[in-house]
């Protein structure tokens, strides 16, 4: 996250958080993912972004700029897992402006698409669970 901070300020905007809600994600892991988004909001004085959920489809992004906004966003999903759908959705639906960065919160149980699908948008993979490998591209952070 620090690489997205503007020089001389604490403003981070237009981030797209995408949380894995596939069948392999536990309630605890989903709660931890929300905790990571909350921590990002708390880290910066001003953070704007969108939050979606994905399994093999991506939910419509919901805007947020405060922790209070997160309380009104309900997770959806529960099927298989596809990382491809995230970037296909971005290309199709973010027609005016791509996000500054995509932050994918997942357990990593899916095949990764080629990096070109990210359209040069920086991607941060936050992978939950033990003994998980890094994503083949982008930046990977491991959490429990």
Sine and cosine of phi, psi and omega as CSV:
sin_phi,cos_phi,sin_psi,cos_psi,sin_omega,cos_omega
0.00,0.00,-0.60,0.80,-0.05,-1.00
-0.85,0.53,-0.48,0.88,-0.02,-1.00
-0.94,0.35,-0.22,0.98,0.01,-1.00
-1.00,-0.09,-0.02,1.00,-0.03,-1.00
-0.98,0.21,0.72,-0.69,0.08,-1.00
-0.92,0.39,0.57,-0.82,0.05,-1.00
-0.88,0.47,0.77,-0.63,0.05,-1.00
0.99,0.16,0.14,0.99,-0.02,-1.00
-0.49,-0.87,-0.06,-1.00,0.01,-1.00
-0.81,-0.59,0.65,0.76,-0.04,-1.00
-0.95,-0.30,0.78,-0.63,0.07,-1.00
-0.74,-0.67,0.85,-0.53,-0.02,-1.00
-0.70,-0.71,0.33,-0.94,0.04,-1.00
0.89,0.45,0.62,0.78,0.12,-0.99
-1.00,0.06,0.54,-0.84,0.05,-1.00
-0.88,-0.48,0.95,-0.31,0.08,-1.00
-1.00,0.01,0.76,-0.65,-0.01,-1.00
-0.79,-0.61,0.91,-0.42,-0.10,-0.99
-0.97,-0.24,0.78,-0.63,0.04,-1.00
-0.93,0.36,0.85,-0.53,0.07,-1.00
-0.84,-0.54,0.47,0.88,0.01,-1.00
-0.93,0.38,0.12,-0.99,-0.05,-1.00
-0.87,0.49,-0.37,0.93,-0.02,-1.00
-0.99,0.10,-0.05,1.00,-0.03,-1.00
-1.00,-0.04,0.83,-0.56,0.02,-1.00
-0.99,0.13,0.26,-0.97,0.08,-1.00
-0.86,0.51,-0.63,0.78,0.01,-1.00
-0.89,0.45,-0.70,0.72,0.01,-1.00
-0.90,0.43,-0.62,0.78,0.04,-1.00
-0.91,0.42,-0.66,0.75,0.05,-1.00
-0.88,0.47,-0.67,0.75,0.04,-1.00
-0.90,0.44,-0.61,0.79,0.02,-1.00
-0.89,0.45,-0.70,0.72,0.07,-1.00
-0.87,0.49,-0.61,0.80,0.04,-1.00
-0.88,0.48,-0.60,0.80,0.04,-1.00
-0.92,0.38,-0.65,0.76,0.04,-1.00
-0.91,0.41,-0.69,0.72,0.04,-1.00
-0.86,0.51,-0.69,0.72,0.01,-1.00
-0.89,0.46,-0.61,0.79,0.04,-1.00
-0.90,0.44,-0.66,0.75,0.02,-1.00
-0.89,0.45,-0.67,0.74,-0.01,-1.00
-0.93,0.36,-0.45,0.89,-0.07,-1.00
-0.94,0.35,-0.48,0.88,-0.09,-1.00
-0.86,-0.50,0.56,-0.83,0.03,-1.00
-0.89,0.46,-0.57,0.82,-0.05,-1.00
-0.60,-0.80,0.91,-0.42,0.02,-1.00
-0.73,-0.68,0.78,-0.62,0.11,-0.99
-0.87,-0.49,0.51,-0.86,0.02,-1.00
-0.11,-0.99,-0.15,-0.99,0.03,-1.00
-0.77,-0.63,0.47,-0.88,0.02,-1.00
-0.78,-0.62,0.79,-0.62,0.08,-1.00
-0.77,-0.64,0.23,-0.97,0.11,-0.99
-0.85,-0.53,0.44,-0.90,0.01,-1.00
-0.55,-0.83,0.49,-0.87,0.27,-0.96
-0.74,-0.68,-1.00,-0.02,0.18,-0.98
-0.97,-0.24,-0.04,1.00,0.08,-1.00
-0.70,-0.71,0.37,-0.93,-0.01,-1.00
-0.96,-0.29,0.72,-0.69,0.07,-1.00
-0.97,0.23,0.39,-0.92,0.04,-1.00
-0.86,0.52,0.77,-0.64,-0.01,-1.00
-0.89,0.47,0.68,-0.73,0.06,-1.00
-0.94,-0.33,0.78,-0.62,0.01,-1.00
-0.94,0.34,0.57,-0.82,0.12,-0.99
-0.52,-0.85,0.47,-0.88,0.16,-0.99
-0.56,-0.83,0.19,0.98,0.04,-1.00
-0.45,-0.89,0.30,-0.96,0.05,-1.00
-0.90,0.44,-0.56,0.83,0.02,-1.00
-0.85,0.52,-0.63,0.78,0.02,-1.00
-0.88,0.48,-0.57,0.82,-0.02,-1.00
-0.89,0.45,-0.51,0.86,-0.04,-1.00
-0.90,0.44,-0.36,0.93,-0.04,-1.00
-0.99,-0.12,0.09,1.00,-0.05,-1.00
-0.96,-0.28,0.87,-0.50,-0.02,-1.00
-0.99,-0.14,0.73,-0.69,0.07,-1.00
-0.93,0.37,0.54,-0.84,0.09,-1.00
-0.71,-0.71,0.42,-0.91,0.04,-1.00
0.74,-0.67,-0.40,-0.92,0.03,-1.00
0.79,-0.61,0.05,1.00,-0.01,-1.00
-1.00,-0.06,-0.61,-0.79,0.03,-1.00
-0.96,0.26,-0.28,-0.96,-0.01,-1.00
-0.72,-0.69,0.73,-0.68,0.10,-0.99
-0.62,-0.79,0.88,-0.48,0.11,-0.99
-0.97,0.25,-0.44,0.90,0.00,-1.00
-0.84,0.54,-0.63,0.78,-0.08,-1.00
-0.89,0.45,-0.48,0.88,0.01,-1.00
-0.87,0.48,-0.78,0.63,-0.12,-0.99
-0.98,0.20,-0.49,0.87,0.12,-0.99
-0.91,0.40,-0.65,0.76,0.05,-1.00
-0.89,0.46,-0.71,0.70,-0.01,-1.00
-0.85,0.53,-0.72,0.69,-0.03,-1.00
-0.90,0.43,-0.63,0.78,-0.06,-1.00
-0.98,0.17,-0.65,0.76,-0.17,-0.98
-0.98,-0.17,-0.44,0.90,0.00,-1.00
-1.00,-0.04,0.91,0.42,-0.13,-0.99
-0.98,0.21,-0.51,0.86,0.00,-1.00
-0.98,0.22,-0.67,0.74,-0.07,-1.00
-0.33,-0.95,0.77,-0.64,0.09,-1.00
-0.96,0.29,0.38,-0.92,0.07,-1.00
-0.89,0.46,0.39,-0.92,0.10,-0.99
-0.88,0.47,-0.62,0.79,0.04,-1.00
-0.36,-0.93,0.40,-0.92,0.09,-1.00
-0.93,-0.38,0.78,-0.62,0.04,-1.00
-0.91,-0.42,0.93,-0.38,-0.04,-1.00
-0.98,-0.21,0.86,-0.51,0.05,-1.00
-0.97,-0.26,0.88,-0.47,-0.18,-0.98
-0.43,-0.90,0.19,-0.98,0.16,-0.99
-1.00,-0.07,-0.08,1.00,0.08,-1.00
0.99,0.11,0.11,0.99,-0.02,-1.00
-1.00,0.08,0.97,0.24,0.07,-1.00
-0.15,-0.99,0.29,-0.96,0.07,-1.00
-0.99,0.12,0.61,-0.79,-0.04,-1.00
-1.00,-0.01,0.67,-0.74,0.08,-1.00
-0.97,0.24,0.14,-0.99,0.11,-0.99
-0.92,0.38,0.51,-0.86,-0.05,-1.00
-0.87,0.50,-0.50,0.87,-0.04,-1.00
-0.85,0.53,-0.44,0.90,-0.02,-1.00
-0.91,0.42,-0.34,0.94,-0.01,-1.00
-0.98,0.20,-0.09,1.00,0.10,-1.00
0.82,0.57,0.60,0.80,0.02,-1.00
0.92,0.38,0.21,0.98,0.10,-1.00
-0.99,0.12,0.78,-0.62,0.02,-1.00
-0.87,0.49,0.64,-0.77,-0.01,-1.00
-0.81,-0.58,0.77,-0.64,0.10,-0.99
-0.93,-0.37,0.87,-0.49,0.03,-1.00
-0.99,-0.13,0.89,-0.46,0.10,-1.00
-0.97,-0.26,0.95,-0.30,-0.14,-0.99
-0.96,-0.30,0.84,-0.54,-0.03,-1.00
-1.00,-0.08,0.54,-0.84,0.07,-1.00
0.94,-0.35,0.29,-0.96,-0.01,-1.00
-1.00,0.02,0.44,-0.90,0.10,-1.00
0.83,0.55,0.60,0.80,0.07,-1.00
-0.99,-0.13,0.57,-0.82,0.02,-1.00
-1.00,0.10,0.34,-0.94,0.11,-0.99
-0.92,0.39,0.47,-0.88,0.16,-0.99
-0.90,0.44,0.48,-0.88,-0.06,-1.00
-0.95,0.31,-0.18,0.98,0.03,-1.00
-0.42,-0.91,0.18,-0.98,-0.11,-0.99
0.98,0.22,-0.23,-0.97,0.04,-1.00
-0.95,-0.32,0.70,-0.71,-0.01,-1.00
-0.91,-0.41,0.71,-0.70,0.15,-0.99
-0.84,-0.54,0.70,-0.72,0.04,-1.00
-0.97,-0.23,0.70,-0.71,0.08,-1.00
-0.77,-0.63,0.26,-0.97,0.03,-1.00
-1.00,0.04,0.00,0.00,0.00,0.00
